[in-house]
């Protein structure tokens, strides 16, 4: 099962799970260059999808963490 989870807030982050293991976890601040970037981690999610060669509808579930 392919899952993308994300934290929408202070230090926004996205992670990708494939099966029972984490394949990627990356903070939005890596892309925005703003320390402790808050909000929706769109750039981080897009990066993960590109790295795994996935389209948004290829993901089985999106999970919001907080």
Secondary structure, 3 states (H helix, E strand, C coil): CEEEEEECCCCCEEEEEECCEEEEEEECHHHHCCCCCCCCCHHHHHHHHHHCCCCHHHCCEEEEEC
